[in-house]
Amino acid sequence: MFHVKVAPVSATIGAIVTKGSTVTSTASPASPDTATTSTVETPSPTRTARDRILAALRRPVSRDLAVCLSFLAFAAWLTHGLWPDPATRVLALNEEDQVLNEWFLAHGSRVLSGDFTLVTDRLNAPDGVNLMANASIIGLGVLLSPVTVTLGAPVSFALATGLNLALTAVAWYLLFSRTLRAHRAAAAVGAALCGFGPSIISQSNSHPHMTAQWLVPALVWCVVKLARAADPDHPDHRRGPRWLLTLAVALAALVCAQLFIGEEVLFLAAVTLLLVTIGYAAAAPARALRCAPRFLAAMLVATASATAVLAYPLWVQFAGPQHVPNGVFNPWYFSADLASFPAFSPLSLAGDPANARLATGPAEYDTFFGWPLLLVALGCGVWLRRTPIVWGIGFASVVMAWLSLGPRIVINGERTRHRGLFALLEGLPVVEAALPMRFALPLVPLLATLLVLALDRALRQPPGEALRLVVVAAVAFALLPIAPKPLPTTGRPAVPEFITAGHWRDCVPPGGVLVPVPLPTPAEPWAMRWATAVNAAFGMPEGFFIGPYAAGGQASMGTYSQPTSHLLREVSRTGQVPAIGDEERAQARRDLAFWNASCVALDPTAPHPESLRTALERLLGPGRQVGGVWTWRVAR
């Protein structure tokens, strides 16, 4: 697989021209004592410096660096709305998930203090939360922990949002240019589509676990190198079994790392690579048979190695405390609309806001490829049909697109009677936790690879050739309409001084539980920002997470509210304070004891704060204002 015969990339490096010195001597024959006059012409310092700079820029590594820096600059521009002050800026299209992921990043920084737990009690006290059963970006939290503890989780979130885009593009560029040996311009175009395509831009709305795809090209590289090393006719085969073993262990290490960064991305990558391998083997059966014994043996080593490392984390996820036995998302709802494939994402240059009706939300524009890209990709596939890898790409693309349509195909908002391929997978472990529409995410790198192969062949034609011009124009026609616009952002309230100035420590002992009012829920998780601001130094009841609180212990989003929490939420919603007597006060004491609470604090930015304060005083007695927040100590 991925064994494409292309001409090697020719590096054009300009020669450095250095002018030598010219010496002219004149002497009078009649006057032997006359001094010799010499004129020395030295090179211009300005010209020499310029030539050195130009020569350096012509070096291949300089060109690669320029491409990578351009990706970084573009990602910074797309996310610039977060940067004036990350603590008070939020992605406007998915504020709730940003709050959740900032909390995950804050909790991840606790690894610096020795907290390696996979089931935390810092949320949903006293039951806790199974981090492996949630998209908890543990790996990103650990990697960014120095930033989090020094600058705060909102800064880490803004960095993750931008760097995921840039690093994904960089990784694909290196794969295309080094492993496929594609023309640098072709590799840059394909990498730009992988890093900034409509689906990954959409997922950038607070889904860092889905946009952290920068290890996927490395996974692909390992699989490609394994296939080449397993082929007796390939030069890599001469490196022997030790090289195969090294690649297998490297693949296992990448799998382990990606699992903690984004498990769903790992799952989608594995399914896609399997489909590409099947399609490639069908197109080149002789080579597949030659490679199969060694390739499969190496894959078994990789699988066994990864399983040994991940055995405990996977046990926690599927059988540990607070695990969930099923997926929380309904595949019938999170299915792609067939009409969305030729449409343009509302987040693209040619996008129409009306197209938003074709998706479940702005973070799930996973299938908005635009009809020009689909048309050009199909043309490239037909043109390159004699290349075996193109058959693998085509087969994987069809299957993944079909799976994204869910159990029953939807066209323009209308559910038809036609069953989708996903109907065959419903109820299977692991698969049922995946959103069907996200099966379309791997289509971006698949289509990008087609464009890279086509551009590479065209750009190797002499300048001015009709084929070269046609292919370049077609790719530009496909990609310009789906170029992304900056992510929409908006402001949000600052965390109160009660938290930022450390006054909470006078109310909550180390490891204690703070009860914010209103308590956080999946729909309104705003109070979780308080814990985020102090890197989860205190626990908090309820919150935004996936847990086993639906009927029969099935998966739920969040947990059920205790009576006191429900009462206070209704006051916040309506502004009306109900009658509160001895029964309500006794219930409040029971709920606070259940939460093991040390302190209750009223969020000053909550709706109807005066009504909430009145309700709390009737439940708990007079409060005390500290750092702009009304607080009530809980008697033990």
N, C-alpha and C positions, 0 to 999 in steps of 0.2 A: 504494500500500500504506500501511496505517496511517492513511488519511485518514478519520477518524471525525468525524461531525457531532454535536457535543455542545454544550450550552449553556456559555458561559464561566463560569468560577468566580467567584462573587460574593464579594467580600471585605467582611466586616462589621466596620467599625471604629467603636467607640463614641466619641461626642463627649466632649471634655473640658469638664466643667462648671466654670466659674469664677464665684464669687459676687462681685459688686461691693460696694464700700464704701457704707455707709449713714450719712449725716451728719444729725444732729438739732440745731437751734440754738434756744435760748430766750433772750429778752431782755425785761426789765421795761420797759413803756412809761413808767412814772413815774421810772425811773432810767436815763437814757440812758447814763450812765457805767458801768452794770453790765456786767461782762465777759461776752462770749458764751461759752456752754458748749457744746463740740462733743464728740460721742461717735462714735468711728470703730470699725467692726466689720471686722476683717481676716480673711482666709481662714485656716483652720486649716492650719498647715504639714504636719501629719500627713496630713490628707485630701488635700492637693494632691500630695504625694509618692505617695500610694497611687493617685490618679487617673492620674498620669503613668505609673506602672508598669503599671496595667491597660491604659492606652491603648497602651503599647509592646507589651504581650503580645498585643493584638488585631491588630497589624500582620502582614501575610502573611509577611514575612521572619522574624519572631519565631516564628511557628507552624512554618515550615519548619525553623528552627534547633532548635526543641524536638523535632521528629520525628527529625532527624539525631542529636542528642545522645542520644535514647533508644535509637537503634540502636547507638551507640557503647557506651553503658552496658550494654546487653544482651550485646553481643559480649564485653565485659570480664568479665561474669559467667560466660558460657559457657566462657571460657578461664582462669578465675581459678586453676585448679589448677596452672598453669605459673608463676605469678607469685611465690610465696614466695622462690624462688631458681631462675631458669631454667636455670642451669648444672647443677643437681642434680635437676631435675624433667624428666619425659619423658611424652609421651602414651602411656598404658598399652596402647593397642590397636594401635600400630604404631611401636614403638621404632626398628626398623631404618631405616625411611624418614626418621624425624626426624634420625637421625645423618647420613644422606646429605645431606639438605637443609641441615642446619647447615653441613656441609662446603662445599656449593655457595655458601651465603651468605658464608662465610669467604673462599672463593676470589674471589667477586664483589667483595669489598672491595679486592682487589689493583688494581682500576682506579685507585685513588687514588695508587698508586705507578707508574702508567704501564703496567700489564700488561693489554693488551686482547686477549690471545690467545684463540682459540676452540678450540684443541687444547692441553691443558695437560699438562705433565710432572710435576705435583705429586701425581698419583695413577697407579697402575699403572706405576711406573718399571720399565724405561726407555721402554716403548712410549708411554705417555700415554693420555689420554682425550679423545675428541671431544665437547666440551660441547654442540654442536648436535644430536648424535645422542642425547643424554640430556636428560631433563626438568630442565635445570640452572638454571632460574629466573635467568638472567643479568640480566634487567631488575630483578627484585626485589633481587638482590645489589648492583647499582649504586645503586639508590634508597636502600637501607638501609645502604650502606657507612659513612656517618658513625657510625651507631649501632654497627655491627659493630666498628669499630676502637676505639671508646671503651668500649663496654659488653660486647662479645662477641657472637658469632654466636647463642648460645642466646637472648639477649634479642631479637635481630633476628627469630629464628624465632617467638618468642612474640608479638611485635608483628605479624608478617606473618599469623599464624594468626588473631588477633583482628581486625586491620584489614581483612583480606580480606572477612570477613563483614560488618562494619559498612559499609565503603565500597561493597560491592556493593549492599547495601540502599539506601544513600543515592543511588547513581547511578540505580537503578531508580525510586526515589521521584521524583527530578527529571524523569526521562523521562515517567513516568505523569502527574505533576502539571503539567508545563510543555508537553510535546509533545502528549500526548493530552488535556490540559486537564481531567483527571479531578478529581473532588472530592478534597480533601486526605485525608480519612479513607479513601476508597477507594484512593488512591495509596499511603498508608502501609501498608494491609493487604497490597496486592499486593507492595510492596517488601519487607515483612517475610518473605513467603513466598519471594521470590527470594533474600534474603540469609540466611535461617535455615531453609530447607526441609530435609527429611530428607536429600536427596542431598548438598547442600553441607555440611551438618553432618558427614555420614559422610566426605566427602572431606577435611574439616578434620583428620582423623587423618593428618597428615604428608604431605598432597598440596597444598602451597601453589600449585603450578602449575595445579591444577584449580579452586581456590577464588578465585584472583585474577581475578574476573570483572567488576571495576569499570569496565573500558573497554568491555565489551560494550554497555551502554546507549548509550554515546557512538557506537559503531559503528552501532547501530540508528538513532540520531538522524540521523546523516549520510545513511543510506540513505533514511529517511523524508523528510528535507528535500530530497534529490535528486529523489525522486519528485514531491514537491509543486512544486518549482521547474521540473520538466520538464512539468508539466501546464499547458497554455495557459489553462485555466479557473480556476486557483488564483492567489490574489493574489501568492504568492511568485514566480510566473513573471515578474512585472514587474521583478524585480531584475536580470534579464538574464543573458547568458552568463557574465559575470565571477563572478556568485554561484555558478553551476553549477561553474565551474572551481575556485573556492575550496573548495567542498564536496568536490569530487573529491580535491583535494590533502589536505584535512583527513582524509578517509577513508583515503587512502594512509598518512598519518603514523600514524594509529591502528592500522592493520594492522601496520605495522613495529614499533610499540611492543608490541602484544599478542603478536607472534611471539616476542619475547625474554622476555616475562613468562610466557606459557603458550601454546605453539603448538597444543596439542590443543584448547584452548578456542576459539582462533581458527578452527580447522578446523570444529568443531561449530557455531560461530556462523554461519560462511559457508554451510554446508549448510542450516541452519535458515532463514536469511534467503532463500536461493534457493527453498526449498519454500514458504515463506509468500508470496513474490512470485508463484510459479506459481499457488497457490490463490487469491490475491487477483485475479490477472489473469483466471482462469477465472470468478470471480464478478462481476467488473466489466470485461468485455472492451472496452467502448467507451473507458473512461478509460485502460485499459492501452495501447490502440492510440495514443491521443493522446500518452501519455507516452513510449512506447517509443523513438523515435528519439533524443531528447535524453537520456533516462535511460541508454540503452545507451552513448551516446557518452561521457557523464560516467564511467560505470563503466569504460570502456576507458582513459580518462585515469588513473583511480585505479589500475587494475591495472598499467598501464605504469609509473607513478611508483613504486609499491611494488616492482615487479620490479627496477627499476633500482637501488634502494637495497639490496634483499635478495639480489641476485644472488650476491655473494661468500659471505655466511653460508649460503645454501642450497647453494652448491657445496660448502662445507666439510661440511655435513650429509650430503649424498648422494654426494659423490665425494672428499672430502678425507681426510687421514690418519685412520685408525681409524674410518672410517664403517662403517655396517652396511647390507647390501643388503636386509634384510627386517625385519619386526617380530619382537620377541623374545617376545611374549605369544601364547599359543594362543587363537584366537577361539572354539574349541569349548569351552574351559574358562571363558573370561571372557564368558559369555553370560548374559543375564538369564533368570531363571525366571519364567514367566508367572504363577505363583501369588504372586510377590512384589509385584505391582502393587497388589492390594487389601490387602496386609498392612501392618502398622505396623512401622517401623524399631525395632530394640532401643534406639536412642538417642533415641526419642520418648517422650512422656509415656505414651501408650497402648501402647508397644511391649512385645513379649514376647521375652525372650532366646532362646526356641526358634525364632524366625523367622530367626535368624542362619544357619540351615542353608540358607536360600533364596538366599544370596549367597556369593561366594568369600572374603569377609573383611569386617571392620568398616569398612574404608575404601571399600567398594564397595556400600553400600546405596543404589544409584542409582535403584531402581525401587520403593521402598517409599512409595507415595503414600497408602495407606490408602483403603478403600472409600468413606468419606464424601466425600473430596475428589473422587474420580473421579465419583461420583454427582452431586454438586453442579455440578462443571464441565460434565458432560454436560447437565444441566438448563439451565445458563446458556447453553450453546451453542445449544440448541434455542430458548430464549427470544429470543436475539439473532441468530437465523439470517438475518434480513434485512440484517444489517450485513456488507458484503463482507469486512472484515478477519477476521471470525469464521470464514469459510470458509477463509481462508489459514491461520489458527491450527489449525483442525480438520485440514486436509490435512497440514500439517507434523507435527502431533502423532501422527497415525496412522502416517505413514511412519517417523518417528524411533523410535516405540515398537516398530514391527515390526523395524526394523534392530537394536534393542537385544537382540532375542531370539536373535541369532546365526545360524549356518548351519543349525542344526536346533533346532526348538522344544523347550524343556524345560518340563515342568509338574510342580510339586511334587517336583522332584529326579529325575524320570524323563524320559529323552530319547525323544521321539516320532519317528515317521517323517516328520513334516511339515517341509518345508524352510522356513527363514526367508528374509526378503528379503536378509539379509546374504550368503547363499550366492552371489548374483549379483555381489557385489563382492569376493569372496575372491581374493587374489593381486594386486589392483590396487595400484600404487604409492601410498604415503601412507595409503590406506585400510587396508591390511593392518597398519599399525603402530598403528591405533586399537583400543581394546577395545570390542567390540560393545555391552556393557552401558552404556558411557558415552554412547551415542547417546541414552539416556533423560535425560541431564542437562538438555538444553534444554526438556524438557517442563515443568520448574518455571516458568520465565518465561512459557511459552506458556499454561499453566493460570492463572498469576497474572494475565495480561492479561485472560483471560476473566472472572475474578472482579472485576477493577478495572472493566471495562466494565459488568458487571451491578450492582455496588455503586454506581457513579456514577449510573446511571439510577435506581436505587432511592432513593438519598439525595437526589435532586433532587425527589422527591415530597414533598408536605406532611407534616409530622410527624403520626404517628398513622395514616397510610395503611396499609392491610393489606399492600400490595405491599412497601412499605419495610420493615416488620417481618419479613415472610417472608424476604426476601432477606438481611437482616442476620443473622437467626437461622440461615439455611442456611449462610452463610459461616462463622459461628462454629462451627457443628456440624462443618464440614469441616476447620477449621484447628486447633481446640483439641486434638484427639487427637494431632496430629503436631507439637505444640510441642516444641522440643528440650530435652534435659537437658544439664547441663554435661559437657564432654568429660572422660572418665576419665583421670586422671594417676597417676603413681607416682614414687618416688624412683629415683635412679641414683647410682653412685659419683662422687665428685669426681675431676677430672683431677689426676694426681699432681704434687707440688711440683717434680719434675724438669722438668716442662713449664712450669708456671705461674710458677716462680721464674727461668726462663731458663737452668737448668743444662744444658739440651740443647745450647746454643751451644758449650759446651766440648767437645762430642762430635761435632757436625755443623757443617761449614763452611757459609758462605752458599750457598744453592742446593743443598746436599748432600741425601743420602737417609738417612733414619732407618728402620731395620727394627724395628717393634714385634713382640713375641712374646706371643701368637700373632698372625700376620699377619691383617689384616682380610679378610673374605669377605662376600658378599651376605647370608648367614645370620647372620654375627657380625661386623658392621662396627665394633665398639666402639673399636678402636684409632684409627679415623679421627678420634675426638674430640680426640686429641692434636694433630693437625695443625690441626683447627678452632680449638683454643684459641690458636694463634699465627698465625691467618689464613693457613694454608697456607704458612708460611715455609720449610718443608722438604718434600722429596718423600717418597713412601712406596710400596713395592711392592704389587702386587695391589690389593684393595679391592672396593668395591661400586659398580658402574657397568655400562653396556651397552657391549659391545665385540664385535669380529668373531672370536671364539675358538671358535665351534662348528664342526662338520665343514664343510669347504669354504668357510671364511671367513664362515659365516652368523652371525647375531646370537646373542650369549650374554649371560647375566647374570654378570658377573665374568670372570675368566680362569682358566686351569689353574694349579695350584699347582706350583711348583718342588719337587724332591725334599726339600730341607731344610725348606721350608714345610710340606709334607705330614707329614714326620716329627714336627715340633714340634706340629702340630695334633693328631696322634694321641696324643701325650703329654698334651696338655691335655685331651683327651676321656676318656682311660682312666686317666691317672695312672701308667701303666707306662712305664719308660724302657727302650727296646730296646738291644740290643748296639750299641755305637758304636765303630768301628775306623777304620783309616786311610782306607778307602774313603769312609766317611760324612764324615770330616773334609775330604777332598779335594773331595767334592761340595759341602760347605758353602762352601768357598773359591770354587768355580766359581759357585755361586748368588749369593754376595755380590758377586762381580765382575760378574756379569750385571746385578744390580740397581744397580751402581755405589754400593754402600752405604758409608757412613762410620761408622755406629754401629749396634749392636744393643742393644735395651732390652727388658727383661722387664716386662710389665704386672703389677703386684702384685695386681690384682683378678682376674687370670685364674684359671680352675680349675686346681688342682694346681700352684701356683707353685713349690713345692720340687722337684717332679719336673722341671718345665721348667728350673729353674736347674741341676739336675744334668745334664740333657741338654745345655744350652748350655755348661757347663764342660767336658764331655767333647768337645764339638765345637770350642770356641773357646779353651779355657783359662780361667784364673781371671778372674772379673769384678770390677767395682768398684761399690760402692753409692753413689749420688748422689741426693739429694732423694727418698729412699724407693724408688728404682728401681735394679735391678742392670743395669749396662751393660758392653758389650764394644766397645772400639775395633777398627775393621777396619784391619789393616795394608795399606798400599798398596805 
